[in-house]
Amino acid sequence: MVGGAGAGKSYAVALKIIEKFYTERNKRFLITRKTLPSLKITAYRLILDLLQMYGFYYALNKSELIITNDRGNEILFKSLDEPEKIRSYDANYIWVEEATDLTAKDHTHLRLCLRRETDVDTPNQMFFSFNPVSVLHFLHKEYVENFDEQTMVIMYSNWKDNPFLDDAYIEDLEGLKDKDKMLYRIYTEGLWGTLENVIFSNYTIESVWPTSFDEVIYGLDFGFNHPTALIEIGFKDGVPYERELLYKTKLTNTDLIKEMNLLGISKTAYIFGDSQEPARIEEIADAGYNIHPAKKGAGSVKSGLDLLRSVPSIVYSGSINLIKELQSYKYKEDKNGNAFEEPVKFRDDLMDARRYARWTYKENILGVGEGDVYVR
């Protein structure tokens, strides 16, 4: 399942897995992603939501992440950051969500798991769902360049195949046509491409989040039709650790404050929000939070990006939207592909929140000078 953003790829594969789960017998399903936190909040949650919505019988072992039913079938959710447990599993069906996160070695391990005894009518199968972000990825060579119509099916899709998208999301995707041809090709049309001039590469993704930091700050980008994005940044021995805490649309300020209360956001930690929303900032401050307008002005975007590019960071692996934004956040280009020092406005809600926090913290807190007002 190769396609653009909002094409419904994951939903379609999840429905196919569920169909097989309740029509076949004595089958083992492995559903996987690169990391466990990302698997839990995507494919695992999607499958459970669909089972509950349809009212199907199932038993869930929460500690082992195994779903079973009365047909002798089993679905195991296991991430690729636990390779020794993957290798020992014999599967009839495997679904890899966000398959472009795979390495060639991961792919080999998974192929070797597809070895459980089956029958002629229901051959063992692998399902991949992903955005076609690079023709250089090994999946392109493995399944597109070496396509075998006897053993493979490739289904391309884009937002036009999903009748449930809202107008604002569609407008964002179609708006890429005038912003960036390659982003439009990949995320709107759902076709293979190669992203150039990506802004950030100086981060590593880790599945462990430290229990304490020297200081914690937050960045907040307001939205309604666009997501409201909240990022937590903890500093430990000078290294910034980053994770997304909130990424939701249709949030009023009252909703946002409730979400922040539920998340346990510290009332003393610095929060830096979009300075173009002074009324919202004031309301959150009245709720007791230590929120301030982000530093903006001439050159602040470039200066903020330069800062972020100069300091490597560690990103929590469960931060699905943060990672997606980091991977696709790129500079504008002229007709010859030369980069401008300005980012494309697409998938940038957490990128903005991240820049607000890191840049304002550096300029107005670490370097507090006379006339600064960031003291409560």
C-alpha positions, 0 to 999 in steps of 0.5 A: 500500500503505497500512497500519499498523506491521508490516503487511508492506507493503514485503515485499509490494511487493518480492515484486511487483517481483521477480515482474515482474523475472523474468516480463517483459522489457526493463523498467526499475524505479526504487526510491526513497526520500527519502535514499540512506542510508535507501534502502540499509538498507530497500528495497535490502537487502530486495530483495537478501535476497529474491533471495538467499533464492530463489536467483535469478540476478542481476548487481549493480553495487554502485557504481551500485546497479543489478541486472540479469538475463538478461531485459533488465531493470534495477532502479535504486536512486536516492534523491530527494536526487539529483533531477537523476539521477532526472529523467533516468531513464525507468522502467516501474515505480517503487516509492516506499518511505515515500512520505509523505516525498515532497514534491509536487515530488518526486511530480511528478518521479517521475510524469514518469519513468514514461515508458518505452515499454511494451506494452498488457498491462503498463502502466507503474505506480507503487507507494507504501508508507507509514503513513497518518500525516496526512489533510493529506498531498498523497498523501491528496488525490491518491489518496484524495480523487481516487480513480479506480478505472480507474487506481488501486488502494489496499490497506489493511492492518494487523498482522493481515495479517502472520502472521509478527509476534511476540507482543511486537510485537503486544502493543505495537500493541494496547496503543495502544488504551488509550494514544492513540486516534490512534496506535492508528488509524494504526499498529494499524488502518492508517487515515488520521489526523493526529498532534497534540501531537508532541513534537519538530519542532526537527530537520533531516535531513541525509545528510552525517555530519561526520568529527570532533566536539568531543565524542561521547557515546552513549545506550543503552536496554536491551531484549530483546523490545523493541529495544536502542537505541544512539544516537551524539550528536556535538557540533560548535560547540554543535550536536548531531548524532544517529544511530542505531547499533543497534536490535535485539531479542533481544540478551543483554549478551554480544551487545550488547558484541560489537555495540559492539565491531564498531561501534568504540564508543570506550572513553573516550567517555561512554555513558549507559544506563538506570539501572534495569539496574545489572547490565548497566551493570556488565558493560559497564563491566567490558568496558572501556567508559566507561558510567554510569547515566543521571540519573533521578528526579522530573521528569527526563523532563520536564526532559530533554524540555524540554532536547531541545526547546530545542536544535535538532539534526541527524539523520543521514538513514540513521537510519530508526528514529530518524526514525520515533520522532521523527515519532510521539513525542507527548504523552499527551492527555485526552479533549478532546485536551489534552496532558499533559507526559508522552509516550506509551509507543510507539516510544520506545526511541531517544527514551529513549536520546537523552534519557538521553545529552543530559540526563545529559551536561548535568547531570552532565558539563557541570555536574560538581559536588562529589559527582558520580561520573562520572569514571573 
